[in-house]
Amino acid sequence: MADHQEASATLPSDAASVPEARRFVADLLVEWGLPGEADLADTVRLIVSELATNAVQHTFGTSPTFTVEVRLERDERLCVGVTDSHPRWPRRLPAAVQQDNGRGMVIIRSLTAECGGRLSVTPTEEGGKTVWIALPWTVPVRR
């Protein structure tokens, strides 16, 4: 396999794009050798769903699109980033806040940590941000 593989997709900032983002990433993972039924594949699909949902819901219509970027570095690390053009960075809600939504980043942080990965947020030149997760790439041995 190549030392570095990457792909990206830019989608409309619309709720219908969330499953499309999830499919895009799931198809790439299979193409890159991760079985669709692997635990890591399930985790990444859920993380992508949460990141894409955040990009749609929390940009308040100011980001007409969002971009999903996926990189596999030396068969060791999988990086997934979701970029939108809204300047507000994700915020952690206090534990006592009772809301029906707003727990996406808690889910993302927890799943990322469970996999031994890390989460980061980086600014874009255009004033938006990219929320990144980096996970160890573990492909089960096929028998």
C-alpha positions as a printed NumPy array, in Angstrom:
array([[  0.   ,   0.   ,   0.   ],
       [  1.154,   3.557,  -0.614],
       [  2.756,   5.56 ,   2.194],
       [ -0.007,   8.121,   2.044],
       [ -3.528,   7.996,   0.667],
       [ -6.097,  10.726,   0.797],
       [ -9.483,  11.662,  -0.545],
       [-12.03 ,  14.397,   0.078],
       [-15.614,  15.25 ,  -0.733],
       [-17.352,  18.615,  -0.523],
       [-21.058,  18.366,   0.184],
       [-23.953,  20.809,   0.572],
       [-24.544,  21.9  ,   4.148],
       [-27.808,  20.011,   4.371],
       [-29.037,  17.179,   6.593],
       [-29.282,  14.902,   3.527],
       [-25.499,  15.185,   3.148],
       [-24.786,  13.495,   6.493],
       [-25.485,   9.935,   5.28 ],
       [-23.638,  10.753,   2.062],
       [-20.549,  11.778,   4.086],
       [-20.804,   8.587,   6.119],
       [-21.041,   6.439,   2.952],
       [-18.11 ,   8.261,   1.359],
       [-15.868,   7.486,   4.308],
       [-17.158,   3.918,   4.763],
       [-16.481,   3.124,   1.095],
       [-12.946,   4.535,   1.377],
       [-12.187,   2.463,   4.455],
       [-13.212,  -0.722,   2.64 ],
       [-11.197,   0.313,  -0.424],
       [ -8.176,   0.849,   1.83 ],
       [ -8.53 ,  -2.607,   3.383],
       [-10.673,  -2.185,   6.497],
       [-13.603,  -4.64 ,   6.534],
       [-16.946,  -2.87 ,   6.807],
       [-17.882,  -4.942,   9.851],
       [-14.719,  -4.028,  11.786],
       [-15.193,  -2.168,  15.071],
       [-12.995,   0.666,  13.817],
       [-15.218,   1.068,  10.732],
       [-18.323,   1.366,  12.938],
       [-16.601,   3.911,  15.161],
       [-15.398,   6.028,  12.245],
       [-18.868,   6.005,  10.639],
       [-20.415,   7.273,  13.889],
       [-17.741,   9.947,  14.319],
       [-18.234,  11.137,  10.723],
       [-21.995,  11.287,  11.279],
       [-21.509,  13.469,  14.352],
       [-18.935,  15.742,  12.687],
       [-21.056,  16.194,   9.561],
       [-24.17 ,  16.834,  11.645],
       [-22.283,  19.511,  13.595],
       [-21.109,  21.118,  10.347],
       [-24.721,  21.312,   9.145],
       [-26.506,  22.26 ,  12.383],
       [-24.092,  24.571,  14.134],
       [-22.992,  26.826,  11.28 ],
       [-26.353,  28.595,  11.272],
       [-26.577,  28.615,   7.476],
       [-23.32 ,  30.562,   7.051],
       [-21.405,  27.605,   5.598],
       [-23.051,  26.543,   2.312],
       [-20.858,  23.43 ,   2.131],
       [-18.658,  21.263,   4.295],
       [-15.722,  19.106,   3.291],
       [-14.825,  15.654,   4.554],
       [-11.133,  14.833,   4.214],
       [ -9.722,  11.368,   4.864],
       [ -6.031,  10.452,   5.017],
       [ -4.269,   7.187,   5.676],
       [ -0.673,   7.748,   6.678],
       [  1.796,   4.85 ,   6.263],
       [ -0.812,   2.256,   7.243],
       [ -0.416,   3.552,  10.78 ],
       [ -2.811,   6.438,  11.279],
       [ -6.229,   7.322,   9.911],
       [ -7.102,  11.027,   9.945],
       [-10.601,  12.305,   9.254],
       [-11.427,  15.999,   9.178],
       [-14.629,  17.917,   8.576],
       [-14.233,  21.539,   7.511],
       [-16.857,  24.271,   7.477],
       [-16.566,  28.01 ,   6.987],
       [-18.198,  29.116,  10.248],
       [-15.703,  30.79 ,  12.624],
       [-17.18 ,  29.416,  15.87 ],
       [-15.255,  26.452,  17.24 ],
       [-16.994,  23.552,  18.973],
       [-17.673,  24.049,  22.654],
       [-18.079,  21.491,  25.388],
       [-21.351,  21.86 ,  27.269],
       [-21.324,  21.711,  31.056],
       [-22.453,  18.307,  32.355],
       [-25.426,  19.858,  34.137],
       [-26.933,  21.342,  30.971],
       [-30.137,  19.501,  30.087],
       [-30.635,  19.599,  26.326],
       [-31.878,  17.188,  23.693],
       [-28.856,  17.947,  21.515],
       [-25.359,  19.337,  21.853],
       [-23.612,  16.136,  22.868],
       [-21.913,  15.444,  19.523],
       [-18.458,  16.578,  20.59 ],
       [-18.712,  14.549,  23.803],
       [-19.483,  11.459,  21.715],
       [-16.663,  12.231,  19.268],
       [-14.113,  12.815,  22.055],
       [-15.135,   9.664,  23.875],
       [-15.023,   7.404,  20.81 ],
       [-11.72 ,   8.875,  19.685],
       [-10.163,   8.335,  23.115],
       [-11.509,   4.763,  23.333],
       [ -9.659,   3.973,  20.091],
       [ -6.413,   5.49 ,  21.358],
       [ -6.732,   8.516,  19.101],
       [ -6.837,  12.258,  19.471],
       [ -9.082,  15.124,  18.466],
       [ -7.961,  18.561,  17.341],
       [ -9.414,  21.682,  15.787],
       [ -7.462,  23.801,  13.324],
       [ -8.386,  27.143,  11.746],
       [ -8.716,  27.497,   7.982],
       [ -7.281,  30.391,   6.006],
       [-10.843,  31.433,   5.154],
       [-11.806,  31.868,   8.809],
       [-13.551,  28.541,   9.376],
       [-12.225,  25.446,  11.087],
       [-11.512,  21.766,  10.613],
       [-12.311,  19.276,  13.347],
       [ -9.862,  16.38 ,  13.044],
       [ -9.699,  12.948,  14.556],
       [ -6.58 ,  10.809,  14.284],
       [ -6.865,   7.105,  15.074],
       [ -4.433,   4.205,  14.997],
       [ -5.043,   2.214,  11.8  ],
       [ -5.72 ,  -1.364,  12.798],
       [ -6.759,  -3.717,  10.027],
       [ -7.687,  -7.201,  11.225],
       [ -5.791, -10.085,   9.644],
       [ -8.027, -11.98 ,   7.227],
       [ -7.994, -15.747,   7.535]])
